[in-house]
Amino acid sequence: MQQRARAVADDLMAANLMLVSAESCSGGWIAKILTDLPGSSAWFECGVVAYSYEAKEALLGVNPRTLEATGAVSEETVLEMVAGALAHLGAGVAVAVTGIAGPSGGTEDKPVGTVWIGWKRRGGYARAELFHFEGDRDAVRRQTVAAALDGVRQTLTA
């Protein structure tokens, strides 16, 4: 995981951009992995862990109607989270994650391991991708962080 984080750091420094993270199911793991690297203050602005509906609304500007209509684990919600992270936290690129890490909380429509990840570069369009990860809570979260970091690199090179 540290190699992915180092690659993200190198890409951010090359682009002269700061990154913010808006995390739900990953619980701050993206921010932790990135700030484990010395010198991360040169390219990592901040991270927000917004677990509840209220936190997503207050900290990231997610519309309550979106949460009511689609739930926290949805494409619409993660797109609003990533856009809100850029708008409220002031960096050049953002990543957002929301999902069901388990072991409980899954439904037939959204089983454990369902994760939406969104990315957005300032001035660009947000994109989101749906993942279905396997394993226990730790495995789902670890795969979420890896996919989130890989997507940041794609966002920077697109």
N, C-alpha and C positions, 0 to 999 in steps of 0.2 A: 504493500500500500504506500510505503514511503517513496518508492520510485515514481508512482503516479503523482503523488503530491509534489515531488521535486520537478517533474515534467510540467505540471500546472504552474508552479512558481516560475520556472524558466520562461514559459510562454507568456505569462502575465508581465514579467519584467521586460521581455522583448517588445511587448505591445505597449508598455508604459501604462498599464491599467491596474486598478484596484478591484478586488473581488469582494462581494458580500454573499453570505449564505442565509437562506430562510429555511429552517428545518423543522419538521414535525416528527415523523417516525424515526429519524436518525438521531434525534435528541442531542444535536450539537457535535456529532462525531465528525462531520465534514470540517467544521471549524477546528476541532481538536487535532485532526490529522494534519491540517495545513499549518496550524500554529505550533506544532511540534518542531517545525523546521526553523532553525535560527535565521533571523532576518526577515521573518514573515511580515513584519509591520511595513515593509516596503511595498507589498503587493496584496495584503489581506486587510480590508477595512474593518469588518465586523461580521458577527453572526447573530442571528436571532433564532431562538427556539420558541416556536409558536405552536403549542400543542392543542390548546382549546380553541373552540370557535371564537370566543371573545378575544383571545390573543391574536388570532389571525386577522380579525377585524381591526382591533386597536393598533397593532404594531405594523401590519402590512397592508391595511386598507382593503382587505377582502370584503366584498359586499355580502351582507347577511342573507340577501335573497339568493345569492349563488350557493351559499352553504346550505340553506334550506332546500333548494331545488335539486342540487347535485351531490351534497355531502362534502365532507372534508377531503375525501379520497376521490378526486375527479380531475379531469383535464382542465375544466373551467377554474377550479379552485387553485391548482398549481400555477396556471397562467396568471391569475390575479396575484398570487403570492410572489412570483418572480418579478412581475411588473411593480408591485408595491415595494419590494425590497430595493429596487433601483430608485424608485421615487422617494422613498423615505430615508434611505441609508446612504445615498450619494456616491456610489462607486461607478465604475465603467462597465462592469459585467456582474451578473448575479446567477445564482443557482438556487432552486427551491425544490424541496422534496416533501411529499405527503403520502402516507401509505399505512398498511396494516402489517406490523411486524410480528404480531402474535404474542403468546400462543392463542389468545382468544381475540374476539372482535371481528373475525371474518364472517362473511355471509355467503350465500350461494352466488350472488352477483359479484361480490368483492371478497374473495377468499384471502386468508392469511397469505402474505407474500405479494399482494397487489400493491404496487408502488407507482406513483406518477412522479416524474422528475421534469422540471422545467428549467430552461436557460434563456437568458436574454442579455444582449449587449446593448448599451445605451445607443439610441438612435436606430436600432435594428428591431426586427420582429422577434417576439418570444416564440419558442417552440417547446413542445412537451412530448414526452414519450412514456408509454405504459409498459411496465415490467411486471412479470410474474416470477418472483424469486422462490426458490425452494429452501427448506431447512428450518431450523429453529430461529428464535428471535435474533440471536447474535448473527447467524448466517444471513438472514434477510437484511439486517442493518449493514453488515459488512459489504454485501453485494450492492446495496443502495449507494453506499459511499463510493465504491469503485466506479459504478456507472455514472454517478454524478460528476466525478472528477474527469472521467473520459469525455463526458459531454461538454465540460468546460473547455477542454482542449479543442474539441470540434468547433465550438462556438468561436474560439479565438482564431481559428485557421480558416473559417468559412468565408 
